[in-house]
Amino acid sequence: MTRIMTSTIMALTAILASAIGQAGAESATPLKGNVLGSFFFHSCPAGTVPGAMCLHDDIVGNLTHLGLSTGSFEVVFDTAAFVNGCGPIRKQGSFTAANRDRLDLEAEGTFCFTTLIANYNFQVTGGTGRFAGASGSGTWVVPPPTTFDGVAGVGVEILEGVLEK
């Protein structure tokens, strides 16, 4: 009887350990990248917060789990809510991998005109292909652009977070 109980406990322990290992392996993987953004300011679409400023950000670079990717994002600066040159911004769009799988993100954060730095917290909201049903979160930092003419610019953007499926 003791031998049967011991065998049963060992079998259940092995099944439980396997299930925990699989759940942990599928739960979160790093999502990182240093990408290059090329942006330009434009008129905000109808329905945007009054007084807001809008820009479009085209991105190219390597991201973990996507490889060489492109991105297309819209950014809204809620300038009416800015205090001392800093205030809320929102970014929404997608990264597209070389095989055309899409990863959708939304981000909210703060931008300061005095430093020209944007700090976001992003959420993965889904996608297509291997990213269908994906979730995750992280940070997205946009340091001052390397070039900026008052309307358009280019600069590095740094993402670090996790991707869950």
C-alpha positions as CSV (number, residue, x, y, z in Angstrom):
1,M,0.0,0.0,0.0
2,T,2.8,2.4,0.9
3,R,4.5,1.6,-2.5
4,I,1.2,2.5,-4.4
5,M,0.8,5.7,-2.4
6,T,4.4,6.7,-3.1
7,S,4.0,5.9,-6.8
8,T,0.8,7.9,-7.0
9,I,2.3,10.9,-5.2
10,M,5.3,10.9,-7.5
11,A,3.2,10.7,-10.6
12,L,0.9,13.5,-9.5
13,T,4.0,15.6,-8.5
14,A,5.5,15.0,-12.0
15,I,2.2,16.0,-13.7
16,L,1.9,19.1,-11.6
17,A,5.5,20.1,-12.2
18,S,5.1,19.6,-16.0
19,A,1.9,21.7,-16.0
20,I,3.6,24.5,-14.1
21,G,6.6,24.4,-16.4
22,Q,4.4,24.7,-19.5
23,A,2.3,27.5,-18.1
24,G,5.4,29.4,-17.1
25,A,7.0,28.9,-20.5
26,E,4.0,30.2,-22.3
27,S,3.2,33.1,-19.9
28,A,5.8,35.7,-20.6
29,T,8.8,36.3,-22.9
30,P,10.9,39.4,-23.2
31,L,9.9,42.0,-25.8
32,K,12.9,44.4,-26.4
33,G,14.1,46.6,-29.2
34,N,16.0,49.7,-30.1
35,V,14.3,51.1,-33.2
36,L,14.5,54.2,-35.3
37,G,11.5,56.5,-35.5
38,S,10.9,59.0,-38.3
39,F,8.0,61.3,-37.3
40,F,6.1,64.3,-38.6
41,F,3.4,66.5,-37.1
42,H,0.1,66.8,-38.9
43,S,-3.5,68.0,-38.3
44,C,-5.3,66.0,-35.8
45,P,-8.3,64.0,-37.0
46,A,-11.9,64.9,-36.1
47,G,-12.8,63.8,-32.6
48,T,-9.4,64.4,-31.1
49,V,-9.2,66.4,-27.8
50,P,-9.5,70.2,-28.7
51,G,-6.1,71.9,-28.8
52,A,-4.2,68.6,-29.2
53,M,-1.1,68.2,-31.3
54,C,-0.8,65.0,-33.4
55,L,2.1,63.3,-35.1
56,H,2.7,60.1,-37.2
57,D,5.7,57.9,-36.3
58,D,7.1,55.4,-38.8
59,I,9.4,52.9,-37.1
60,V,12.0,50.4,-38.4
61,G,14.3,48.1,-36.4
62,N,14.8,44.8,-34.7
63,L,12.4,43.6,-32.0
64,T,12.7,40.3,-30.1
65,H,10.2,37.8,-31.4
66,L,9.5,39.9,-34.5
67,G,13.0,40.3,-36.1
68,L,13.4,43.2,-38.5
69,S,10.1,45.0,-38.3
70,T,8.3,48.2,-39.3
71,G,5.8,50.1,-37.3
72,S,3.2,52.7,-37.9
73,F,1.9,54.8,-34.9
74,E,-0.3,57.8,-34.3
75,V,0.6,60.1,-31.3
76,V,-1.7,62.6,-29.6
77,F,-0.3,65.3,-27.3
78,D,-3.1,66.6,-25.0
79,T,-1.5,70.0,-24.8
80,A,-4.4,71.5,-22.9
81,A,-3.5,69.3,-19.9
82,F,0.2,70.2,-20.0
83,V,1.7,71.9,-16.9
84,N,5.1,73.5,-16.9
85,G,5.7,72.1,-20.4
86,C,5.0,68.5,-19.6
87,G,1.8,66.5,-20.1
88,P,-0.1,63.5,-21.3
89,I,0.5,61.7,-24.6
90,R,-1.0,58.7,-26.2
91,K,0.4,56.4,-28.9
92,Q,-1.4,53.7,-30.8
93,G,-0.5,51.5,-33.8
94,S,1.2,48.3,-34.9
95,F,4.5,46.6,-35.6
96,T,4.7,44.3,-38.6
97,A,7.2,41.5,-38.7
98,A,8.9,40.4,-42.0
99,N,6.4,37.6,-42.4
100,R,3.5,40.1,-42.1
101,D,2.4,39.0,-38.6
102,R,1.2,42.2,-36.8
103,L,1.6,43.2,-33.1
104,D,-0.8,45.9,-31.9
105,L,0.1,48.3,-29.1
106,E,-1.4,51.2,-27.2
107,A,0.7,53.4,-25.0
108,E,0.1,56.3,-22.5
109,G,2.7,58.5,-21.0
110,T,4.3,61.9,-20.6
111,F,6.1,64.3,-22.9
112,C,8.1,67.3,-21.8
113,F,8.8,70.1,-24.3
114,T,11.8,71.2,-22.1
115,T,13.6,67.9,-22.5
116,L,11.9,66.6,-25.7
117,I,11.7,63.1,-24.0
118,A,8.6,60.9,-24.1
119,N,8.1,58.2,-21.5
120,Y,5.3,55.6,-22.2
121,N,3.8,52.6,-20.6
122,F,2.6,50.3,-23.3
123,Q,0.0,47.5,-23.5
124,V,0.0,44.8,-26.2
125,T,-3.6,44.6,-27.4
126,G,-3.4,41.7,-29.8
127,G,-2.3,41.2,-33.4
128,T,-2.4,38.7,-36.2
129,G,-0.7,35.4,-37.0
130,R,1.5,34.3,-34.1
131,F,0.4,37.4,-32.2
132,A,-3.3,36.8,-32.4
133,G,-4.6,37.0,-28.8
134,A,-1.3,38.3,-27.5
135,S,-1.0,40.6,-24.5
136,G,1.8,42.1,-22.6
137,S,3.2,45.4,-21.3
138,G,6.3,47.4,-20.8
139,T,8.0,50.8,-21.2
140,W,8.8,52.8,-24.3
141,V,11.2,55.7,-24.1
142,V,11.8,58.2,-26.8
143,P,14.9,60.3,-26.1
144,P,15.3,63.7,-27.8
145,P,15.4,63.2,-31.6
146,T,18.8,63.2,-33.3
147,T,17.4,65.6,-36.0
148,F,14.3,67.8,-35.7
149,D,13.3,70.8,-37.9
150,G,10.2,71.9,-35.9
151,V,7.9,69.7,-38.0
152,A,9.6,66.4,-38.6
153,G,12.5,64.4,-37.0
154,V,14.3,61.2,-36.6
155,G,15.5,59.5,-33.4
156,V,16.0,56.3,-31.5
157,E,13.2,54.7,-29.5
158,I,13.7,52.0,-26.8
159,L,11.1,49.4,-25.9
160,E,11.4,46.9,-23.0
161,G,8.7,44.7,-21.7
162,V,7.0,41.3,-21.9
163,L,4.9,39.5,-24.5
164,E,2.3,37.0,-23.4
165,K,0.4,34.5,-25.5
